[in-house]
Amino acid sequence: MASLKDVKTKIGGVKKTSQITSAMNMVAAARLRGAQQKMEDFRPYTEKFNQAMTNLSANMESGQFPLMEIREVQTVEIVIITSDRGLCGSFNANILKAAEKLMVRYEAEGKKVSLVCVGKKGNAYFKKRGTVRKAYTDIMGSFQMFNARSIAQDIAANFLAAESDKVHVIYGKFQSVAVQRPEVEVLLPVQPEASGSDEAAETGAAAGDYIYEPSPTEIMDVLLPLYMNVMIYHAMLETGASEHAARMTAMDNATRACRDMIHDLTLLYNKARQAGITAELMDIVGGAEALKG
């Protein structure tokens, strides 16, 4: 059995760890409120932007704009958005697993895969494979729209230069404080939407026609680059909020584990202390019996 001093030292160490994890839980909760608010404020803008793109691109040909050009896929680029810091449970691991699964699928089809890693964790994981074309680190803690713009411009320029034929983005989608799941979306080429929806066709509702000034073509020339910025920024906001939620949950679980360990170590300490007391009593009784003899 461990000595009383060893057990007492372990209890003290676990208590200090519990204080650290509890403090990190509170910090993550405070940061989550701000990140979640920014994400929820941006979601309606993203949805309306997508609706506008859907209306404008209805019945347009896929090759009418460079960013909508559909080519035979030889090279695939995957934009992986993770956090810069760890201690957030399996959040980053799930994103990396989804990215690796997508990579393996394309490589099995004989396609070349390149990566753009946003966040330290993704870059650290994939840089050993030599497939990282570009990495953006130390920005997930305090990113702004200009960060998303620079990433989007680089991805679009690579696509326009025919260095990539298809671009995916993988990020952590915030569903609730307890649930964050990897999301895989096609970023490029931008796919035109057919006019009218399936629901409208089923219900017999007429699709509305809009008159645009200037022409839809001129508007699309401006909106397509902005669409890239919006999608990247949206993915970064989702990942940022998901990171704080995952870290809050992980630190809460760690604090509970520390409490369980303290409880178990306290029982062990009491057993060791009782064993020591019993041994001392046996020595006293043995000595008294010896004196009587």
SULJO-V863407 format. One record per helix or strand of 2 or more residues. SS is the DSSP state (~ for helix, > for strand). FROM is the first residue (numbers start at 1). LEN is the number of residues. Records with the same first field share a line. If there is no record, write none. Layout:
SS=FROM-LEN / FROM-LEN
//
This chain:
~=4-54 / 66-3 / 91-18 / 120-10 / 145-16 / 198-6 / 216-77
>=75-7 / 112-7 / 132-5 / 166-9 / 180-9
//
